[in-house]
Amino acid sequence: MSRRRPRRNATNIAAGASPRLSGRAPSQRQLRMGEAMRQALADIITRESFADPLIADATFTISEVRPSPDLKQATVFVSVLGMDGHEEQLAIQALNAQKGPIRQALDQKITRKYSAALNFVRDALYDQAGHIDALLRSDKVQADISEADADFDVDDNDEDGHGA
């Protein structure tokens, strides 16, 4: 007796079964919409005037926008230039407090079927890159690299006297 998988039809999906498994790569549609939203949000945040001085005085970098598969929600990865951790967190909280006006301005720039709910989060990518760079420049790694270079003494000529 073989076990059959249930079909993925409209009834199953409406009953709460997810049509996409977690961990999959984003679709072309998600990537296209994410990039369009990123560009529009960068324009909105730099050009619009906000009453909150944390937003008005800060310089934001939007590195990525990840929309959900149904495009009804989007996570916006933001870093704030020139602020330390606590001030940066306050500026991102201020952006989250201004979601409504930012969402309305986004809807005027991009025509979509649904208006995406925005969630601004701190982008730790630059911190991770700095940490990796510091690790690569550490004395232990440099010693390993110089030791590996010394062990890897290669003759440029092969057996018949020609270069590689």
DRENPA-3360 file (N, C-alpha, C; in nm, 2 decimals, always signed):
BEGIN
1 = MSRRRPRR = +0.08/-0.12/+0.00/+0.00/+0.00/+0.00/+0.09/+0.12/+0.00 ~ +0.07/+0.20/-0.10/+0.16/+0.32/-0.11/+0.09/+0.44/-0.04 ~ +0.17/+0.53/+0.02/+0.11/+0.64/+0.08/+0.12/+0.76/-0.02 ~ +0.01/+0.83/-0.03/+0.00/+0.94/-0.12/+0.00/+1.07/-0.05 ~ +0.07/+1.16/-0.10/+0.07/+1.30/-0.04/-0.06/+1.37/-0.08 ~ -0.11/+1.45/+0.01/-0.23/+1.52/-0.02/-0.20/+1.63/-0.13 ~ -0.30/+1.65/-0.21/-0.29/+1.74/-0.32/-0.29/+1.89/-0.26 ~ -0.22/+1.97/-0.33/-0.21/+2.11/-0.30/-0.32/+2.19/-0.38;
9 = NATNIAAG = -0.44/+2.19/-0.33/-0.54/+2.26/-0.41/-0.59/+2.38/-0.33 ~ -0.68/+2.46/-0.38/-0.73/+2.58/-0.32/-0.79/+2.55/-0.18 ~ -0.85/+2.44/-0.16/-0.91/+2.40/-0.03/-0.81/+2.38/+0.07 ~ -0.70/+2.31/+0.04/-0.59/+2.29/+0.14/-0.52/+2.42/+0.17 ~ -0.50/+2.50/+0.07/-0.43/+2.63/+0.10/-0.52/+2.72/+0.18 ~ -0.65/+2.73/+0.15/-0.74/+2.81/+0.23/-0.75/+2.76/+0.37 ~ -0.73/+2.63/+0.39/-0.74/+2.57/+0.53/-0.62/+2.60/+0.61 ~ -0.52/+2.66/+0.56/-0.40/+2.70/+0.64/-0.28/+2.63/+0.59;
17 = ASPRLSGR = -0.28/+2.54/+0.50/-0.16/+2.47/+0.45/-0.08/+2.57/+0.37 ~ +0.05/+2.58/+0.40/+0.13/+2.67/+0.33/+0.17/+2.62/+0.20 ~ +0.16/+2.70/+0.09/+0.20/+2.66/-0.04/+0.35/+2.66/-0.06 ~ +0.42/+2.73/+0.02/+0.57/+2.73/+0.01/+0.63/+2.68/+0.14 ~ +0.73/+2.60/+0.13/+0.81/+2.55/+0.24/+0.91/+2.66/+0.28 ~ +0.93/+2.66/+0.41/+1.03/+2.76/+0.46/+1.17/+2.72/+0.42 ~ +1.26/+2.81/+0.40/+1.39/+2.78/+0.37/+1.42/+2.79/+0.22 ~ +1.32/+2.81/+0.14/+1.34/+2.82/-0.01/+1.39/+2.96/-0.04;
25 = APSQRQLR = +1.45/+2.96/-0.16/+1.50/+3.09/-0.21/+1.38/+3.18/-0.25 ~ +1.40/+3.31/-0.25/+1.29/+3.39/-0.29/+1.26/+3.38/-0.44 ~ +1.14/+3.40/-0.48/+1.10/+3.39/-0.62/+1.15/+3.52/-0.69 ~ +1.14/+3.51/-0.82/+1.18/+3.63/-0.90/+1.09/+3.75/-0.87 ~ +0.96/+3.72/-0.85/+0.86/+3.82/-0.82/+0.90/+3.89/-0.69 ~ +0.94/+3.81/-0.59/+0.98/+3.87/-0.46/+1.11/+3.95/-0.47 ~ +1.20/+3.90/-0.55/+1.33/+3.98/-0.57/+1.30/+4.11/-0.64 ~ +1.22/+4.11/-0.75/+1.18/+4.23/-0.82/+1.11/+4.33/-0.74;
33 = MGEAMRQA = +1.01/+4.28/-0.66/+0.94/+4.37/-0.58/+1.02/+4.43/-0.46 ~ +1.11/+4.34/-0.41/+1.20/+4.39/-0.30/+1.29/+4.50/-0.34 ~ +1.35/+4.48/-0.46/+1.44/+4.58/-0.51/+1.36/+4.71/-0.55 ~ +1.24/+4.70/-0.60/+1.16/+4.82/-0.63/+1.13/+4.89/-0.50 ~ +1.09/+4.82/-0.40/+1.06/+4.87/-0.27/+1.18/+4.94/-0.20 ~ +1.29/+4.88/-0.22/+1.42/+4.93/-0.16/+1.45/+5.07/-0.22 ~ +1.44/+5.08/-0.35/+1.47/+5.20/-0.42/+1.37/+5.31/-0.38 ~ +1.24/+5.27/-0.37/+1.14/+5.37/-0.34/+1.15/+5.41/-0.19;
41 = LADIITRE = +1.18/+5.32/-0.10/+1.19/+5.35/+0.04/+1.31/+5.44/+0.06 ~ +1.42/+5.42/-0.01/+1.54/+5.50/+0.01/+1.51/+5.64/-0.04 ~ +1.43/+5.66/-0.15/+1.39/+5.79/-0.20/+1.30/+5.86/-0.10 ~ +1.21/+5.78/-0.04/+1.11/+5.84/+0.05/+1.18/+5.89/+0.18 ~ +1.27/+5.81/+0.23/+1.33/+5.84/+0.36/+1.43/+5.96/+0.34 ~ +1.49/+5.97/+0.23/+1.58/+6.08/+0.21/+1.51/+6.21/+0.17 ~ +1.40/+6.20/+0.10/+1.34/+6.32/+0.05/+1.22/+6.38/+0.13 ~ +1.15/+6.29/+0.20/+1.03/+6.33/+0.28/+1.08/+6.40/+0.40;
49 = SFADPLIA = +0.99/+6.48/+0.45/+1.02/+6.55/+0.58/+0.95/+6.48/+0.69 ~ +1.02/+6.45/+0.80/+0.96/+6.38/+0.91/+0.97/+6.47/+1.03 ~ +0.86/+6.46/+1.11/+0.86/+6.54/+1.23/+0.96/+6.49/+1.34 ~ +0.99/+6.37/+1.34/+1.08/+6.31/+1.44/+1.22/+6.35/+1.40 ~ +1.29/+6.42/+1.50/+1.43/+6.46/+1.47/+1.53/+6.34/+1.45 ~ +1.49/+6.23/+1.51/+1.58/+6.11/+1.49/+1.59/+6.07/+1.34 ~ +1.47/+6.08/+1.28/+1.47/+6.04/+1.13/+1.52/+6.15/+1.05 ~ +1.49/+6.27/+1.08/+1.53/+6.39/+1.00/+1.68/+6.41/+1.00;
57 = DATFTISE = +1.74/+6.38/+1.12/+1.89/+6.41/+1.13/+1.97/+6.29/+1.09 ~ +1.91/+6.17/+1.08/+1.99/+6.05/+1.05/+2.01/+6.03/+0.91 ~ +2.12/+5.95/+0.88/+2.15/+5.91/+0.74/+2.13/+5.76/+0.74 ~ +2.03/+5.71/+0.66/+1.99/+5.57/+0.66/+2.05/+5.51/+0.53 ~ +2.08/+5.38/+0.55/+2.11/+5.29/+0.43/+2.02/+5.18/+0.44 ~ +1.94/+5.16/+0.33/+1.86/+5.04/+0.32/+1.93/+4.94/+0.23 ~ +1.97/+4.83/+0.29/+2.05/+4.74/+0.22/+1.97/+4.63/+0.15 ~ +1.85/+4.60/+0.21/+1.77/+4.50/+0.15/+1.62/+4.51/+0.20;
65 = VRPSPDLK = +1.53/+4.47/+0.11/+1.39/+4.46/+0.15/+1.35/+4.32/+0.11 ~ +1.30/+4.24/+0.21/+1.26/+4.10/+0.19/+1.11/+4.09/+0.20 ~ +1.04/+4.09/+0.09/+0.89/+4.07/+0.10/+0.86/+3.93/+0.12 ~ +0.74/+3.91/+0.18/+0.69/+3.77/+0.20/+0.64/+3.71/+0.07 ~ +0.62/+3.58/+0.06/+0.58/+3.53/-0.07/+0.45/+3.59/-0.12 ~ +0.36/+3.63/-0.03/+0.23/+3.69/-0.08/+0.25/+3.84/-0.10 ~ +0.36/+3.90/-0.07/+0.39/+4.04/-0.08/+0.31/+4.13/+0.01 ~ +0.25/+4.07/+0.11/+0.17/+4.15/+0.21/+0.25/+4.20/+0.32;
73 = QATVFVSV = +0.37/+4.15/+0.34/+0.46/+4.19/+0.45/+0.60/+4.21/+0.39 ~ +0.68/+4.30/+0.45/+0.81/+4.32/+0.40/+0.90/+4.36/+0.52 ~ +1.02/+4.29/+0.53/+1.12/+4.33/+0.63/+1.22/+4.42/+0.56 ~ +1.24/+4.53/+0.62/+1.34/+4.63/+0.56/+1.46/+4.64/+0.65 ~ +1.57/+4.60/+0.59/+1.70/+4.60/+0.67/+1.77/+4.74/+0.65 ~ +1.79/+4.80/+0.77/+1.83/+4.94/+0.77/+1.96/+4.95/+0.86 ~ +2.05/+5.03/+0.81/+2.16/+5.07/+0.90/+2.17/+5.22/+0.90 ~ +2.21/+5.27/+1.02/+2.21/+5.42/+1.04/+2.36/+5.46/+1.05;
81 = LGMDGHEE = +2.40/+5.55/+0.96/+2.54/+5.59/+0.96/+2.56/+5.70/+1.06 ~ +2.68/+5.69/+1.13/+2.72/+5.79/+1.22/+2.65/+5.78/+1.36 ~ +2.59/+5.67/+1.39/+2.53/+5.66/+1.52/+2.58/+5.53/+1.59 ~ +2.58/+5.54/+1.72/+2.62/+5.42/+1.80/+2.50/+5.33/+1.81 ~ +2.52/+5.21/+1.88/+2.42/+5.11/+1.89/+2.29/+5.16/+1.94 ~ +2.29/+5.23/+2.06/+2.17/+5.28/+2.12/+2.10/+5.38/+2.04 ~ +2.17/+5.48/+1.99/+2.11/+5.58/+1.90/+2.05/+5.52/+1.77 ~ +2.12/+5.42/+1.72/+2.08/+5.35/+1.60/+1.95/+5.28/+1.62;
89 = QLAIQALN = +1.94/+5.21/+1.74/+1.82/+5.14/+1.77/+1.70/+5.24/+1.79 ~ +1.73/+5.36/+1.85/+1.62/+5.46/+1.86/+1.57/+5.51/+1.73 ~ +1.67/+5.53/+1.64/+1.63/+5.58/+1.50/+1.54/+5.47/+1.43 ~ +1.58/+5.35/+1.44/+1.50/+5.24/+1.38/+1.36/+5.23/+1.44 ~ +1.35/+5.25/+1.58/+1.22/+5.25/+1.64/+1.14/+5.37/+1.59 ~ +1.21/+5.48/+1.57/+1.14/+5.60/+1.51/+1.08/+5.57/+1.37 ~ +1.16/+5.50/+1.29/+1.11/+5.46/+1.16/+0.99/+5.37/+1.17 ~ +0.99/+5.27/+1.27/+0.88/+5.18/+1.29/+0.76/+5.26/+1.34;
97 = AQKGPIRQ = +0.78/+5.37/+1.41/+0.67/+5.45/+1.46/+0.61/+5.53/+1.34 ~ +0.68/+5.55/+1.24/+0.63/+5.63/+1.12/+0.60/+5.53/+1.00 ~ +0.56/+5.41/+1.03/+0.53/+5.31/+0.93/+0.42/+5.36/+0.84 ~ +0.32/+5.42/+0.90/+0.20/+5.46/+0.83/+0.22/+5.55/+0.72 ~ +0.28/+5.67/+0.75/+0.31/+5.77/+0.64/+0.41/+5.71/+0.54 ~ +0.51/+5.63/+0.58/+0.61/+5.58/+0.49/+0.54/+5.48/+0.40 ~ +0.44/+5.40/+0.45/+0.37/+5.30/+0.37/+0.28/+5.37/+0.27 ~ +0.22/+5.48/+0.31/+0.13/+5.56/+0.22/+0.22/+5.62/+0.10;
105 = ALDQKITR = +0.33/+5.67/+0.14/+0.42/+5.73/+0.03/+0.47/+5.62/-0.06 ~ +0.50/+5.50/+0.00/+0.54/+5.39/-0.09/+0.43/+5.34/-0.18 ~ +0.30/+5.35/-0.13/+0.19/+5.31/-0.22/+0.17/+5.41/-0.33 ~ +0.21/+5.53/-0.31/+0.20/+5.63/-0.42/+0.31/+5.61/-0.53 ~ +0.42/+5.55/-0.49/+0.54/+5.53/-0.58/+0.53/+5.40/-0.65 ~ +0.48/+5.30/-0.59/+0.47/+5.16/-0.65/+0.33/+5.11/-0.65 ~ +0.28/+5.07/-0.77/+0.15/+5.02/-0.78/+0.15/+4.87/-0.76 ~ +0.07/+4.83/-0.66/+0.06/+4.69/-0.62/-0.08/+4.66/-0.58;
113 = KYSAALNF = -0.11/+4.53/-0.58/-0.24/+4.49/-0.55/-0.27/+4.51/-0.40 ~ -0.17/+4.48/-0.31/-0.18/+4.49/-0.17/-0.07/+4.59/-0.12 ~ -0.10/+4.66/-0.01/+0.00/+4.75/+0.05/+0.07/+4.66/+0.15 ~ +0.20/+4.65/+0.14/+0.28/+4.57/+0.23/+0.30/+4.63/+0.37 ~ +0.28/+4.55/+0.47/+0.31/+4.59/+0.61/+0.46/+4.59/+0.62 ~ +0.52/+4.71/+0.66/+0.66/+4.72/+0.67/+0.71/+4.70/+0.81 ~ +0.83/+4.63/+0.82/+0.89/+4.61/+0.95/+1.04/+4.65/+0.94 ~ +1.08/+4.76/+1.00/+1.22/+4.80/+0.99/+1.30/+4.73/+1.10;
121 = VRDALYDQ = +1.41/+4.67/+1.05/+1.51/+4.60/+1.15/+1.65/+4.65/+1.12 ~ +1.73/+4.64/+1.22/+1.87/+4.68/+1.21/+1.94/+4.57/+1.12 ~ +2.02/+4.62/+1.03/+2.10/+4.54/+0.94/+2.24/+4.51/+1.01 ~ +2.27/+4.39/+1.04/+2.39/+4.36/+1.11/+2.50/+4.31/+1.01 ~ +2.47/+4.32/+0.88/+2.57/+4.28/+0.78/+2.70/+4.35/+0.79 ~ +2.70/+4.48/+0.81/+2.82/+4.55/+0.82/+2.90/+4.52/+0.94 ~ +2.83/+4.49/+1.05/+2.90/+4.45/+1.17/+2.97/+4.31/+1.15 ~ +2.89/+4.22/+1.09/+2.95/+4.09/+1.06/+3.07/+4.10/+0.97;
129 = AGHIDALL = +3.06/+4.18/+0.87/+3.18/+4.20/+0.78/+3.30/+4.26/+0.85 ~ +3.28/+4.35/+0.94/+3.38/+4.41/+1.02/+3.45/+4.31/+1.11 ~ +3.36/+4.22/+1.17/+3.41/+4.12/+1.26/+3.50/+4.01/+1.18 ~ +3.45/+3.98/+1.06/+3.53/+3.88/+0.98/+3.66/+3.95/+0.93 ~ +3.65/+4.07/+0.90/+3.78/+4.14/+0.86/+3.88/+4.15/+0.98 ~ +3.83/+4.17/+1.10/+3.91/+4.18/+1.21/+3.97/+4.04/+1.24 ~ +3.89/+3.93/+1.22/+3.94/+3.80/+1.24/+4.05/+3.77/+1.14 ~ +4.03/+3.80/+1.01/+4.13/+3.78/+0.91/+4.26/+3.85/+0.93;
137 = RSDKVQAD = +4.25/+3.97/+0.99/+4.37/+4.05/+1.02/+4.44/+4.01/+1.15 ~ +4.38/+3.92/+1.23/+4.44/+3.88/+1.36/+4.57/+3.82/+1.34 ~ +4.66/+3.82/+1.45/+4.79/+3.77/+1.44/+4.79/+3.62/+1.42 ~ +4.70/+3.55/+1.48/+4.70/+3.40/+1.46/+4.67/+3.37/+1.31 ~ +4.58/+3.43/+1.25/+4.55/+3.40/+1.11/+4.66/+3.44/+1.02 ~ +4.72/+3.56/+1.05/+4.84/+3.60/+0.97/+4.95/+3.50/+0.98 ~ +4.97/+3.45/+1.10/+5.08/+3.35/+1.12/+5.05/+3.22/+1.04 ~ +4.92/+3.18/+1.04/+4.88/+3.06/+0.96/+4.90/+3.09/+0.82;
145 = ISEADADF = +4.87/+3.20/+0.77/+4.89/+3.23/+0.63/+5.04/+3.23/+0.59 ~ +5.12/+3.30/+0.67/+5.26/+3.30/+0.63/+5.32/+3.16/+0.64 ~ +5.28/+3.08/+0.74/+5.33/+2.94/+0.75/+5.28/+2.86/+0.63 ~ +5.16/+2.88/+0.58/+5.11/+2.81/+0.47/+5.18/+2.85/+0.34 ~ +5.22/+2.98/+0.33/+5.29/+3.02/+0.22/+5.43/+2.96/+0.21 ~ +5.50/+2.95/+0.33/+5.63/+2.89/+0.34/+5.63/+2.74/+0.30 ~ +5.52/+2.67/+0.34/+5.51/+2.53/+0.31/+5.47/+2.51/+0.16 ~ +5.42/+2.60/+0.10/+5.37/+2.59/-0.04/+5.47/+2.65/-0.14;
153 = DVDDNDED = +5.59/+2.59/-0.14/+5.70/+2.63/-0.23/+5.68/+2.55/-0.36 ~ +5.64/+2.62/-0.46/+5.61/+2.56/-0.59/+5.70/+2.60/-0.69 ~ +5.75/+2.50/-0.77/+5.84/+2.54/-0.89/+5.75/+2.58/-1.00 ~ +5.78/+2.69/-1.06/+5.70/+2.74/-1.17/+5.71/+2.66/-1.30 ~ +5.81/+2.58/-1.31/+5.82/+2.50/-1.43/+5.78/+2.36/-1.41 ~ +5.71/+2.30/-1.50/+5.68/+2.16/-1.49/+5.79/+2.07/-1.54 ~ +5.77/+1.94/-1.56/+5.87/+1.85/-1.60/+5.94/+1.88/-1.73 ~ +5.87/+1.93/-1.82/+5.93/+1.95/-1.96/+5.99/+2.09/-1.97;
161 = GHGA = +6.00/+2.17/-1.86/+6.07/+2.30/-1.86/+5.98/+2.41/-1.90 ~ +5.85/+2.39/-1.92/+5.76/+2.50/-1.96/+5.68/+2.54/-1.83 ~ +5.64/+2.67/-1.84/+5.56/+2.72/-1.73/+5.42/+2.66/-1.73 ~ +5.36/+2.68/-1.62/+5.23/+2.62/-1.60/+5.12/+2.68/-1.68;
% end
